[in-house]
Amino acid sequence: FSKEIRAIQRRPYQVPGADQHSPIVVTNNFGDKNSPPHVKLMRITFQNMFPAINVASVKLQNCRRVVLFNYSHQDKKDNDNGEEGEARDFVEVRHYAIKATPVGVNKKVRRLVQTKIPNLNNVEDISDYITGQTASGALAPSVAGGAMSDSEAEDETSHVVLPQKYAGKGNSKSQKSALKLVELGPRLRLKLYKVERGLGSGDVMYHAYIKKSLEEVKERKEKEEREAALKKQRRDEQNSNVERKRKAKEEKLERKKQKREDREKATMDSLRGNLNEDDDEGDDSESEEEMDDESEDSKDDDDSDDQAESDGDDDEEEEENNNESNE
């Protein structure tokens, strides 16, 4: 939202490259070890939102921004109707940029170092602009853009000696500079309503409006434990039912598979039996054909023998007839 924030600011201040490094986190009024637990939790949460800074190895020019978390607590007060009001308990968030300005030099010289040279057409020499007087002692004419703001930080408590070179012209090492915080925005006011252990399933550690006694908390905890035990029991029963159905389904599939294998085996056995019967029938038909052939051959042989015998008898009869005729 940096673009939108600068659009609504009257005098926006932009720090080039400041967003590339994590800011310095400052927590104020969060108390010490005796503070309430929810206040400690808020402080720890805000500190862990940003990366930690190692003071021994950090570069000074990387410390360009400050994020302030200010805890404000006010006890209950009576309102206008005489009724007791609620306590005000909130955290204010502010975002600042760190601006360093060299000190110990003339303001106009510092302006020449930090910004562009102003228009010097009305003066004869740059010394007239710096001193404000001409060589004759008269007041030098005003220079456009040369006036300095009276709101510039001149408080000596803000003056520091820079151990390293810092961003901005004139902020060299071992140079004394004045530090100033320029608000960048946005301004936030946060209020803690509820702290719960876990995410939507744990104990309520803090509530801004609902207060319960120890007996109520104990009763609520026992009820949650009973509900959790009942839920676990139902889940176990459901898991056992699912497992039972899964096993029954697997057994059914196994029976179907076994039946299919048995049918396939029976079919193959029947096919093998038919093939064997066909082979036996083929052997029997071949043997019958061979027997028929042998019987036909033997019959032919008998017929030929009978024919030969009849032919011999006929010859003998002819010879006898011939002999009788000769006599």
Steps between C-alpha positions, in 0.01 A plus 500: 500500500797735480374661177153563644645635826721751317202609291299612807792664684540875482879492491605145411856401578660227292825325592659326199609145580365505857253217433782260407603453864302405810409782742600546861221374729427702815249374760388749764296463822472123478629464854752258647482138613214585737269613217191289410558197275301640208712818504819294490355298212424817303853630551657172387266485198587851387872437540484178297316670214830647380848346464732546795788747463849399603647811660857375463483452122226734380590781260388842612384605153252208498315636805266733315161442663341457845176320591355600837251288697363698794279317750238718668292378793237697689293367786120508502349845540148626556332636190271797474197299619675399821546141383826318513671500162729241350878509525693631201765255398656547156828524310592794276727438202712772340743479208790747471795568273835599651640824362856612583608862459859624545543754783775747584481683166298792374147417391554649156823305455322184607226574250757540223653165597172309526291651221539678168663842481228769514458780248777758571407759237422764763840481673843586371688228687411176678642650820218754489251213510677325788564808718185686403700821443675655207865616502385853594311367803152538358244221522521260213184457291293192567571190297220281370508164671759612752278542803537238767224344706490593867369152585838338432623295794749696708456310826842396625359178647445377146862563399710186459844418365462255215722188542446417131404681185125558484261568216480863392751764399734616771438202731856366500672284755584677833279791389247645744146486366153567632251214476137566424202266457270569207168319512431283197170341602269327534362560848336198658318437826478132590297336774543145627168319532588135541799270547442133423734205528535338159289593197130487571528193722689593816430657837412869523791658685366856497177676404445874515128484585419155638641412842458153652577360844726202559198272554349606168830451323537154657144403406553624146823305471336178625218547251749547218687188611177297500411630157849420375481146645158445341625633171803271518277202579276575203801543278640163614166332435481659159854389419422144615185493285692626203769239557240225536329604177834517326590146611155369397542659160847351460370156602213530252738594223724210597206256484399634160855462380517143630169411334618646173823304519304180579270559203795562273670186629185291450458637149858418414462147644185441296676626189793270567256201554322566170832515319602164651167341399542629145848349489366160623219505245752579229716203603195267506389612153849443362513149651156422355612623159809282520286199598263568211794522263641170628161328470457627146852382413432155644168483318668587171759231565226241564315602186817464294567153648146389427529626146827315454349175630199534270726563209700181586183290519384631167831404342482151641148454367607618157788255496274215602250592229778515243629157601155351473450645156828355382401157615 
